[in-house]
């Protein structure tokens, strides 16, 4: 690895559009504890589901179906996977529903694992679990508006930023703005400050403490860089500062690189969200290493600027490194 100029970040694109986030998951709140509810005759399939999901969640357990099983365990799990007809799950859970921000998510799946259908809590774990069941061949049938339109709602942006939505009622207005392409980039305010917002402003609050040791991977690349090049670059950088994958909050880049296939594949493999920052955001947090991209196309070096801008403390833990003359990476905190 070297600290040469930003050749890996320089190409002909000069898009100045606002930043947005992308993430391998489609939820704003992550499901951690999952229960698979199944009839006795379907236990073999239930065990297959557990075996497939167990490494992705804090816990995945099986509950044998009986009439009051959902009511008995309501509030104990973030998501129920009903291995049953959707009508059964709907009738048994409908009387229990109270608030979408507090209710557990519900997904139904057929015994042949053909479909995984989120019924409630799509943005609160159901879409996430349904998407994970795709590894078993089930088609995730997501009907939430942002997913249906292939757009990134504010809950998804929260997930990418390792944050949560503070004022849930606002998401109706802001997600409609997402669908109409009118929301714009997420704005960051550093405190201490007092902020007054309207009903159509969604407030995202970062998870965890500012001193929890989490880091942000700022990254740029040449066009067409492969996912394995991104992964190798990120791992070498983490090793250099004594961090591992569990310390990474998300990946930050510029809007010029938001559709870079190799970057998105690498982030998805490590279950990391990707935050794309607009040019003006990067210019405010330009890093110390000279960048050829600024000379050639007017953009600051993406890796360092993204790492600083996205970090909780706006601090650069590791200056830019280059891997294979294809990927640059810096680490922020």
C-alpha positions as YAML, in Angstrom:
chain: A
units: angstrom
residues:
- id: 1
  name: UNK
  ca: [0.00, 0.00, 0.00]
- id: 2
  name: UNK
  ca: [1.17, 3.55, -0.66]
- id: 3
  name: UNK
  ca: [0.11, 7.15, -0.05]
- id: 4
  name: UNK
  ca: [0.41, 8.34, -3.63]
- id: 5
  name: UNK
  ca: [-1.97, 10.79, -5.29]
- id: 6
  name: UNK
  ca: [-5.62, 10.07, -5.97]
- id: 7
  name: UNK
  ca: [-5.26, 8.28, -9.33]
- id: 8
  name: UNK
  ca: [-7.73, 5.68, -8.09]
- id: 9
  name: UNK
  ca: [-10.41, 8.32, -7.66]
- id: 10
  name: UNK
  ca: [-10.08, 10.12, -10.98]
- id: 11
  name: UNK
  ca: [-12.41, 9.50, -13.90]
- id: 12
  name: UNK
  ca: [-14.54, 11.54, -16.26]
- id: 13
  name: UNK
  ca: [-17.65, 11.75, -14.08]
- id: 14
  name: UNK
  ca: [-18.44, 15.18, -12.64]
- id: 15
  name: UNK
  ca: [-21.93, 14.59, -11.23]
- id: 16
  name: UNK
  ca: [-22.69, 17.13, -8.48]
- id: 17
  name: UNK
  ca: [-25.99, 15.61, -7.41]
- id: 18
  name: UNK
  ca: [-26.95, 15.39, -3.74]
- id: 19
  name: UNK
  ca: [-25.77, 12.47, -1.64]
- id: 20
  name: UNK
  ca: [-27.85, 9.53, -0.54]
- id: 21
  name: UNK
  ca: [-27.38, 6.18, 1.12]
- id: 22
  name: UNK
  ca: [-27.54, 2.60, -0.03]
- id: 23
  name: UNK
  ca: [-27.41, -0.51, 2.10]
- id: 24
  name: UNK
  ca: [-27.69, -4.26, 1.67]
- id: 25
  name: UNK
  ca: [-30.56, -4.30, 4.14]
- id: 26
  name: UNK
  ca: [-33.88, -2.56, 3.60]
- id: 27
  name: UNK
  ca: [-34.77, -1.75, 7.17]
- id: 28
  name: UNK
  ca: [-34.34, 1.20, 9.49]
- id: 29
  name: UNK
  ca: [-34.36, -0.88, 12.66]
- id: 30
  name: UNK
  ca: [-32.41, -4.11, 12.56]
- id: 31
  name: UNK
  ca: [-34.10, -7.33, 13.65]
- id: 32
  name: UNK
  ca: [-31.85, -9.17, 16.09]
- id: 33
  name: UNK
  ca: [-34.04, -11.81, 17.73]
- id: 34
  name: UNK
  ca: [-36.13, -13.93, 15.36]
- id: 35
  name: UNK
  ca: [-38.70, -16.65, 16.02]
- id: 36
  name: UNK
  ca: [-39.76, -19.17, 13.38]
- id: 37
  name: UNK
  ca: [-43.34, -20.26, 14.07]
- id: 38
  name: UNK
  ca: [-44.22, -23.60, 12.47]
- id: 39
  name: UNK
  ca: [-46.65, -26.49, 12.69]
- id: 40
  name: UNK
  ca: [-45.17, -29.74, 13.96]
- id: 41
  name: UNK
  ca: [-45.30, -31.31, 10.49]
- id: 42
  name: UNK
  ca: [-43.13, -28.45, 9.13]
- id: 43
  name: UNK
  ca: [-40.37, -28.64, 11.73]
- id: 44
  name: UNK
  ca: [-37.78, -29.96, 9.28]
- id: 45
  name: UNK
  ca: [-38.23, -26.86, 7.12]
- id: 46
  name: UNK
  ca: [-38.19, -24.64, 10.21]
- id: 47
  name: UNK
  ca: [-34.85, -26.13, 11.24]
- id: 48
  name: UNK
  ca: [-33.47, -25.46, 7.75]
- id: 49
  name: UNK
  ca: [-34.48, -21.81, 8.10]
- id: 50
  name: UNK
  ca: [-32.80, -21.57, 11.49]
- id: 51
  name: UNK
  ca: [-29.61, -23.13, 10.14]
- id: 52
  name: UNK
  ca: [-29.55, -20.58, 7.32]
- id: 53
  name: UNK
  ca: [-30.29, -17.51, 9.45]
- id: 54
  name: UNK
  ca: [-28.59, -18.29, 12.74]
- id: 55
  name: UNK
  ca: [-25.25, -16.67, 11.88]
- id: 56
  name: UNK
  ca: [-26.92, -13.40, 10.84]
- id: 57
  name: UNK
  ca: [-28.90, -12.63, 14.00]
- id: 58
  name: UNK
  ca: [-28.44, -12.55, 17.75]
- id: 59
  name: UNK
  ca: [-30.86, -15.45, 18.14]
- id: 60
  name: UNK
  ca: [-33.13, -17.53, 15.92]
- id: 61
  name: UNK
  ca: [-35.52, -19.88, 17.70]
- id: 62
  name: UNK
  ca: [-38.38, -22.19, 16.75]
- id: 63
  name: UNK
  ca: [-41.84, -21.93, 18.29]
- id: 64
  name: UNK
  ca: [-44.38, -24.68, 17.63]
- id: 65
  name: UNK
  ca: [-47.64, -23.24, 16.38]
- id: 66
  name: UNK
  ca: [-50.72, -23.18, 18.56]
- id: 67
  name: UNK
  ca: [-53.57, -20.73, 18.63]
- id: 68
  name: UNK
  ca: [-52.09, -18.29, 21.14]
- id: 69
  name: UNK
  ca: [-48.41, -18.62, 20.22]
- id: 70
  name: UNK
  ca: [-48.10, -15.08, 18.83]
- id: 71
  name: UNK
  ca: [-49.93, -13.50, 21.76]
- id: 72
  name: UNK
  ca: [-47.88, -15.50, 24.26]
- id: 73
  name: UNK
  ca: [-44.56, -14.37, 22.81]
- id: 74
  name: UNK
  ca: [-45.55, -10.88, 21.57]
- id: 75
  name: UNK
  ca: [-42.77, -8.44, 22.43]
- id: 76
  name: UNK
  ca: [-40.13, -11.13, 22.99]
- id: 77
  name: UNK
  ca: [-38.85, -11.14, 19.39]
- id: 78
  name: UNK
  ca: [-38.09, -8.48, 16.80]
- id: 79
  name: UNK
  ca: [-39.50, -10.60, 13.99]
- id: 80
  name: UNK
  ca: [-41.77, -13.64, 13.62]
- id: 81
  name: UNK
  ca: [-41.29, -15.85, 10.56]
- id: 82
  name: UNK
  ca: [-44.59, -17.68, 10.09]
- id: 83
  name: UNK
  ca: [-44.09, -20.94, 8.22]
- id: 84
  name: UNK
  ca: [-47.76, -21.01, 7.33]
- id: 85
  name: UNK
  ca: [-50.48, -19.51, 5.16]
- id: 86
  name: UNK
  ca: [-50.55, -15.72, 5.33]
- id: 87
  name: UNK
  ca: [-54.21, -15.76, 6.39]
- id: 88
  name: UNK
  ca: [-53.37, -17.64, 9.59]
- id: 89
  name: UNK
  ca: [-50.61, -15.20, 10.56]
- id: 90
  name: UNK
  ca: [-52.79, -12.20, 9.72]
- id: 91
  name: UNK
  ca: [-55.80, -13.37, 11.75]
- id: 92
  name: UNK
  ca: [-53.72, -14.31, 14.78]
- id: 93
  name: UNK
  ca: [-51.60, -11.15, 14.89]
- id: 94
  name: UNK
  ca: [-54.03, -8.44, 13.75]
- id: 95
  name: UNK
  ca: [-55.63, -8.01, 17.22]
- id: 96
  name: UNK
  ca: [-52.15, -7.62, 18.74]
- id: 97
  name: UNK
  ca: [-50.96, -4.77, 16.50]
- id: 98
  name: UNK
  ca: [-50.63, -1.39, 18.19]
- id: 99
  name: UNK
  ca: [-47.84, 0.77, 16.81]
- id: 100
  name: UNK
  ca: [-45.60, 0.07, 13.82]
- id: 101
  name: UNK
  ca: [-42.55, 1.39, 15.67]
- id: 102
  name: UNK
  ca: [-43.07, -0.99, 18.58]
- id: 103
  name: UNK
  ca: [-44.77, -4.04, 17.08]
- id: 104
  name: UNK
  ca: [-42.60, -6.98, 15.99]
- id: 105
  name: UNK
  ca: [-42.16, -7.52, 12.27]
- id: 106
  name: UNK
  ca: [-43.96, -10.45, 10.63]
- id: 107
  name: UNK
  ca: [-42.90, -12.45, 7.58]
- id: 108
  name: UNK
  ca: [-44.71, -15.46, 6.16]
- id: 109
  name: UNK
  ca: [-43.07, -18.15, 4.06]
- id: 110
  name: UNK
  ca: [-44.50, -21.23, 2.41]
- id: 111
  name: UNK
  ca: [-43.22, -24.74, 3.07]
- id: 112
  name: UNK
  ca: [-41.56, -24.95, -0.35]
- id: 113
  name: UNK
  ca: [-39.68, -21.72, 0.41]
- id: 114
  name: UNK
  ca: [-40.98, -20.12, -2.77]
- id: 115
  name: UNK
  ca: [-42.04, -16.78, -1.30]
- id: 116
  name: UNK
  ca: [-41.03, -14.70, 1.72]
- id: 117
  name: UNK
  ca: [-43.74, -12.09, 2.28]
- id: 118
  name: UNK
  ca: [-43.38, -9.25, 4.82]
- id: 119
  name: UNK
  ca: [-46.85, -8.60, 6.29]
- id: 120
  name: UNK
  ca: [-46.06, -5.92, 8.88]
- id: 121
  name: UNK
  ca: [-42.93, -4.05, 9.88]
- id: 122
  name: UNK
  ca: [-41.34, -4.00, 6.45]
- id: 123
  name: UNK
  ca: [-38.94, -1.22, 7.42]
- id: 124
  name: UNK
  ca: [-38.47, -2.60, 10.91]
- id: 125
  name: UNK
  ca: [-37.03, -6.03, 10.21]
- id: 126
  name: UNK
  ca: [-39.48, -7.84, 7.93]
- id: 127
  name: UNK
  ca: [-37.87, -6.74, 4.66]
- id: 128
  name: UNK
  ca: [-34.48, -7.55, 6.10]
- id: 129
  name: UNK
  ca: [-35.48, -11.12, 7.07]
- id: 130
  name: UNK
  ca: [-37.33, -11.68, 3.79]
- id: 131
  name: UNK
  ca: [-34.26, -10.57, 1.88]
- id: 132
  name: UNK
  ca: [-32.07, -12.95, 3.89]
- id: 133
  name: UNK
  ca: [-34.44, -15.83, 3.11]
- id: 134
  name: UNK
  ca: [-33.62, -15.27, -0.57]
- id: 135
  name: UNK
  ca: [-30.44, -17.27, 0.07]
- id: 136
  name: UNK
  ca: [-32.72, -20.31, 0.47]
- id: 137
  name: UNK
  ca: [-34.46, -19.62, -2.83]
- id: 138
  name: UNK
  ca: [-37.46, -17.68, -1.49]
- id: 139
  name: UNK
  ca: [-38.45, -14.61, -3.47]
- id: 140
  name: UNK
  ca: [-38.77, -11.60, -1.12]
- id: 141
  name: UNK
  ca: [-42.17, -10.10, -1.99]
- id: 142
  name: UNK
  ca: [-41.67, -6.57, -0.62]
- id: 143
  name: UNK
  ca: [-44.56, -4.17, -1.04]
- id: 144
  name: UNK
  ca: [-43.31, -1.11, 0.87]
- id: 145
  name: UNK
  ca: [-43.40, 1.86, -1.50]
- id: 146
  name: UNK
  ca: [-39.69, 2.71, -1.51]
- id: 147
  name: UNK
  ca: [-38.64, -0.88, -2.22]
- id: 148
  name: UNK
  ca: [-41.31, -1.29, -4.89]
- id: 149
  name: UNK
  ca: [-39.97, 1.84, -6.61]
- id: 150
  name: UNK
  ca: [-36.34, 0.79, -6.00]
- id: 151
  name: UNK
  ca: [-35.77, 3.94, -3.96]
- id: 152
  name: UNK
  ca: [-33.99, 4.37, -0.64]
- id: 153
  name: UNK
  ca: [-36.39, 5.51, 2.06]
- id: 154
  name: UNK
  ca: [-35.32, 7.33, 5.20]
- id: 155
  name: UNK
  ca: [-35.37, 4.10, 7.23]
- id: 156
  name: UNK
  ca: [-32.86, 2.63, 4.82]
- id: 157
  name: UNK
  ca: [-30.75, 5.76, 5.07]
- id: 158
  name: UNK
  ca: [-30.86, 5.44, 8.85]
- id: 159
  name: UNK
  ca: [-29.60, 1.86, 8.61]
- id: 160
  name: UNK
  ca: [-26.72, 2.92, 6.35]
- id: 161
  name: UNK
  ca: [-25.73, 5.62, 8.82]
- id: 162
  name: UNK
  ca: [-25.95, 3.28, 11.83]
- id: 163
  name: UNK
  ca: [-28.72, 5.53, 13.12]
- id: 164
  name: UNK
  ca: [-32.38, 5.32, 14.09]
- id: 165
  name: UNK
  ca: [-35.44, 7.46, 13.35]
- id: 166
  name: UNK
  ca: [-36.40, 9.62, 16.32]
- id: 167
  name: UNK
  ca: [-39.78, 10.90, 15.08]
- id: 168
  name: UNK
  ca: [-41.46, 8.05, 13.26]
- id: 169
  name: UNK
  ca: [-44.60, 9.91, 12.16]
- id: 170
  name: UNK
  ca: [-42.50, 12.16, 9.91]
- id: 171
  name: UNK
  ca: [-41.50, 9.29, 7.61]
- id: 172
  name: UNK
  ca: [-44.81, 9.38, 5.74]
- id: 173
  name: UNK
  ca: [-43.96, 12.82, 4.35]
- id: 174
  name: UNK
  ca: [-40.24, 12.25, 3.89]
- id: 175
  name: UNK
  ca: [-40.65, 8.89, 2.14]
- id: 176
  name: UNK
  ca: [-43.17, 10.47, -0.22]
- id: 177
  name: UNK
  ca: [-40.49, 13.06, -0.96]
- id: 178
  name: UNK
  ca: [-38.05, 10.21, -1.65]
- id: 179
  name: UNK
  ca: [-40.48, 8.71, -4.16]
- id: 180
  name: UNK
  ca: [-40.83, 12.12, -5.84]
- id: 181
  name: UNK
  ca: [-37.03, 12.60, -5.80]
- id: 182
  name: UNK
  ca: [-37.45, 15.75, -3.71]
- id: 183
  name: UNK
  ca: [-35.82, 14.85, -0.38]
- id: 184
  name: UNK
  ca: [-32.21, 15.69, -1.13]
- id: 185
  name: UNK
  ca: [-29.18, 14.55, 0.89]
- id: 186
  name: UNK
  ca: [-29.19, 13.89, 4.61]
- id: 187
  name: UNK
  ca: [-27.84, 16.93, 6.47]
- id: 188
  name: UNK
  ca: [-25.60, 16.54, 9.50]
- id: 189
  name: UNK
  ca: [-25.70, 18.85, 12.52]
- id: 190
  name: UNK
  ca: [-23.05, 18.62, 15.22]
- id: 191
  name: UNK
  ca: [-23.95, 19.71, 18.71]
- id: 192
  name: UNK
  ca: [-24.44, 20.87, 21.24]
- id: 193
  name: UNK
  ca: [-27.32, 22.52, 19.40]
- id: 194
  name: UNK
  ca: [-31.09, 22.85, 19.73]
- id: 195
  name: UNK
  ca: [-33.11, 22.14, 16.60]
- id: 196
  name: UNK
  ca: [-36.78, 22.78, 15.91]
- id: 197
  name: UNK
  ca: [-38.25, 20.68, 13.07]
- id: 198
  name: UNK
  ca: [-41.64, 20.36, 11.42]
- id: 199
  name: UNK
  ca: [-43.78, 17.27, 11.02]
- id: 200
  name: UNK
  ca: [-42.27, 16.63, 7.58]
- id: 201
  name: UNK
  ca: [-38.65, 16.52, 8.80]
- id: 202
  name: UNK
  ca: [-37.27, 13.13, 9.83]
- id: 203
  name: UNK
  ca: [-34.63, 13.24, 12.56]
- id: 204
  name: UNK
  ca: [-31.99, 10.48, 12.55]
- id: 205
  name: UNK
  ca: [-29.87, 9.87, 15.64]
- id: 206
  name: UNK
  ca: [-26.66, 7.90, 15.47]
- id: 207
  name: UNK
  ca: [-26.63, 4.66, 17.45]
- id: 208
  name: UNK
  ca: [-24.07, 4.06, 20.19]
- id: 209
  name: UNK
  ca: [-21.70, 6.48, 21.92]
- id: 210
  name: UNK
  ca: [-19.21, 8.77, 20.24]
- id: 211
  name: UNK
  ca: [-16.39, 7.02, 22.08]
- id: 212
  name: UNK
  ca: [-17.39, 3.43, 21.25]
- id: 213
  name: UNK
  ca: [-14.41, 2.99, 18.90]
- id: 214
  name: UNK
  ca: [-16.47, 2.75, 15.72]
- id: 215
  name: UNK
  ca: [-14.83, 3.83, 12.47]
- id: 216
  name: UNK
  ca: [-15.90, 4.80, 8.96]
- id: 217
  name: UNK
  ca: [-14.21, 3.52, 5.80]
- id: 218
  name: UNK
  ca: [-13.82, 6.39, 3.33]
- id: 219
  name: UNK
  ca: [-13.20, 4.98, -0.11]
- id: 220
  name: UNK
  ca: [-12.73, 5.90, -3.75]
- id: 221
  name: UNK
  ca: [-11.74, 3.89, -6.82]
- id: 222
  name: UNK
  ca: [-11.14, 3.74, -10.52]
- id: 223
  name: UNK
  ca: [-14.21, 2.82, -12.52]
- id: 224
  name: UNK
  ca: [-14.75, -0.94, -12.62]
- id: 225
  name: UNK
  ca: [-12.68, -1.81, -9.53]
- id: 226
  name: UNK
  ca: [-13.54, -5.32, -8.37]
- id: 227
  name: UNK
  ca: [-15.16, -6.20, -5.06]
- id: 228
  name: UNK
  ca: [-12.13, -8.24, -4.00]
- id: 229
  name: UNK
  ca: [-9.94, -5.17, -4.49]
- id: 230
  name: UNK
  ca: [-12.18, -3.12, -2.22]
- id: 231
  name: UNK
  ca: [-12.21, -5.87, 0.42]
- id: 232
  name: UNK
  ca: [-8.44, -6.26, 0.35]
- id: 233
  name: UNK
  ca: [-7.89, -2.50, 0.59]
- id: 234
  name: UNK
  ca: [-10.31, -2.14, 3.50]
- id: 235
  name: UNK
  ca: [-8.87, -5.10, 5.39]
- id: 236
  name: UNK
  ca: [-5.29, -3.89, 5.03]
- id: 237
  name: UNK
  ca: [-6.29, -0.44, 6.27]
- id: 238
  name: UNK
  ca: [-8.14, -1.87, 9.26]
- id: 239
  name: UNK
  ca: [-5.16, -4.05, 10.14]
- id: 240
  name: UNK
  ca: [-2.91, -1.01, 10.04]
- id: 241
  name: UNK
  ca: [-4.92, 0.76, 12.76]
- id: 242
  name: UNK
  ca: [-5.69, -2.36, 14.80]
- id: 243
  name: UNK
  ca: [-9.40, -2.47, 13.95]
- id: 244
  name: UNK
  ca: [-11.55, -5.30, 12.62]
- id: 245
  name: UNK
  ca: [-14.81, -5.54, 10.66]
- id: 246
  name: UNK
  ca: [-16.93, -5.32, 13.80]
- id: 247
  name: UNK
  ca: [-15.53, -1.83, 14.40]
- id: 248
  name: UNK
  ca: [-16.77, -0.51, 11.04]
- id: 249
  name: UNK
  ca: [-19.98, 1.51, 11.17]
- id: 250
  name: UNK
  ca: [-20.39, 1.97, 7.41]
- id: 251
  name: UNK
  ca: [-18.59, 2.84, 4.16]
- id: 252
  name: UNK
  ca: [-18.52, 6.45, 2.95]
- id: 253
  name: UNK
  ca: [-17.84, 7.60, -0.59]
- id: 254
  name: UNK
  ca: [-18.80, 10.39, -3.01]
- id: 255
  name: UNK
  ca: [-21.87, 10.53, -5.22]
- id: 256
  name: UNK
  ca: [-19.54, 9.99, -8.19]
- id: 257
  name: UNK
  ca: [-19.01, 6.45, -6.87]
- id: 258
  name: UNK
  ca: [-22.46, 5.63, -5.48]
- id: 259
  name: UNK
  ca: [-23.23, 3.14, -8.26]
- id: 260
  name: UNK
  ca: [-19.80, 1.50, -8.35]
- id: 261
  name: UNK
  ca: [-20.72, -2.18, -8.58]
- id: 262
  name: UNK
  ca: [-17.58, -3.56, -6.96]
- id: 263
  name: UNK
  ca: [-17.92, -1.21, -3.99]
- id: 264
  name: UNK
  ca: [-21.57, -2.13, -3.41]
- id: 265
  name: UNK
  ca: [-20.83, -5.86, -3.71]
- id: 266
  name: UNK
  ca: [-17.96, -5.62, -1.22]
- id: 267
  name: UNK
  ca: [-20.06, -3.66, 1.26]
- id: 268
  name: UNK
  ca: [-22.91, -6.15, 0.91]
- id: 269
  name: UNK
  ca: [-20.55, -9.06, 1.56]
- id: 270
  name: UNK
  ca: [-19.59, -7.46, 4.89]
- id: 271
  name: UNK
  ca: [-23.17, -6.33, 5.61]
- id: 272
  name: UNK
  ca: [-22.14, -2.68, 5.63]
- id: 273
  name: UNK
  ca: [-24.20, 0.28, 4.56]
- id: 274
  name: UNK
  ca: [-22.85, 2.74, 1.99]
- id: 275
  name: UNK
  ca: [-23.26, 6.50, 2.42]
- id: 276
  name: UNK
  ca: [-22.70, 8.66, -0.68]
- id: 277
  name: UNK
  ca: [-21.75, 12.27, 0.05]
- id: 278
  name: UNK
  ca: [-22.25, 15.22, -2.28]
- id: 279
  name: UNK
  ca: [-19.32, 17.20, -3.65]
- id: 280
  name: UNK
  ca: [-20.03, 20.20, -1.41]
- id: 281
  name: UNK
  ca: [-19.95, 17.97, 1.68]
- id: 282
  name: UNK
  ca: [-16.56, 16.58, 0.71]
- id: 283
  name: UNK
  ca: [-15.17, 20.04, -0.02]
- id: 284
  name: UNK
  ca: [-15.95, 21.08, 3.56]
- id: 285
  name: UNK
  ca: [-13.85, 18.22, 4.94]
- id: 286
  name: UNK
  ca: [-10.98, 17.97, 2.47]
- id: 287
  name: UNK
  ca: [-8.18, 15.69, 3.65]
- id: 288
  name: UNK
  ca: [-4.44, 16.42, 3.97]
- id: 289
  name: UNK
  ca: [-3.21, 14.24, 1.08]
- id: 290
  name: UNK
  ca: [-2.96, 15.95, -2.35]
- id: 291
  name: UNK
  ca: [-5.46, 14.65, -4.90]
- id: 292
  name: UNK
  ca: [-5.19, 14.56, -8.67]
- id: 293
  name: UNK
  ca: [-8.96, 14.46, -8.93]
- id: 294
  name: UNK
  ca: [-9.12, 18.02, -7.63]
- id: 295
  name: UNK
  ca: [-6.69, 19.18, -10.31]
- id: 296
  name: UNK
  ca: [-8.42, 17.31, -13.13]
- id: 297
  name: UNK
  ca: [-12.14, 17.47, -12.36]
- id: 298
  name: UNK
  ca: [-12.49, 19.74, -9.35]
- id: 299
  name: UNK
  ca: [-13.41, 17.08, -6.80]
- id: 300
  name: UNK
  ca: [-11.51, 16.75, -3.51]
- id: 301
  name: UNK
  ca: [-9.98, 13.37, -2.79]
- id: 302
  name: UNK
  ca: [-12.93, 11.12, -1.99]
- id: 303
  name: UNK
  ca: [-11.39, 8.68, 0.48]
- id: 304
  name: UNK
  ca: [-10.10, 11.14, 3.08]
- id: 305
  name: UNK
  ca: [-12.87, 13.70, 2.71]
- id: 306
  name: UNK
  ca: [-15.57, 11.03, 3.02]
- id: 307
  name: UNK
  ca: [-13.90, 9.46, 6.06]
- id: 308
  name: UNK
  ca: [-13.65, 12.84, 7.82]
- id: 309
  name: UNK
  ca: [-17.11, 14.08, 6.84]
- id: 310
  name: UNK
  ca: [-18.88, 10.87, 7.88]
- id: 311
  name: UNK
  ca: [-16.96, 10.21, 11.10]
- id: 312
  name: UNK
  ca: [-18.66, 11.06, 14.38]
- id: 313
  name: UNK
  ca: [-15.72, 13.27, 15.42]
- id: 314
  name: UNK
  ca: [-14.71, 14.47, 11.92]
- id: 315
  name: UNK
  ca: [-11.28, 13.02, 12.70]
- id: 316
  name: UNK
  ca: [-8.95, 11.13, 10.36]
- id: 317
  name: UNK
  ca: [-7.58, 7.99, 11.98]
- id: 318
  name: UNK
  ca: [-5.69, 6.78, 8.88]
- id: 319
  name: UNK
  ca: [-4.66, 8.88, 5.91]
- id: 320
  name: UNK
  ca: [-5.36, 7.64, 2.41]
- id: 321
  name: UNK
  ca: [-3.86, 4.39, 1.23]
- id: 322
  name: UNK
  ca: [-3.93, 3.01, -2.32]
- id: 323
  name: UNK
  ca: [-4.41, -0.65, -3.24]
- id: 324
  name: UNK
  ca: [-3.61, -2.11, -6.67]
- id: 325
  name: UNK
  ca: [-3.79, 1.42, -8.13]
- id: 326
  name: UNK
  ca: [-7.53, 0.75, -8.12]
- id: 327
  name: UNK
  ca: [-8.97, 1.49, -4.68]
- id: 328
  name: UNK
  ca: [-8.18, 4.20, -2.14]
- id: 329
  name: UNK
  ca: [-9.20, 4.00, 1.48]
- id: 330
  name: UNK
  ca: [-8.94, 6.25, 4.55]
- id: 331
  name: UNK
  ca: [-10.37, 5.66, 8.01]
- id: 332
  name: UNK
  ca: [-12.35, 8.25, 9.94]
- id: 333
  name: UNK
  ca: [-13.84, 8.30, 13.43]
...
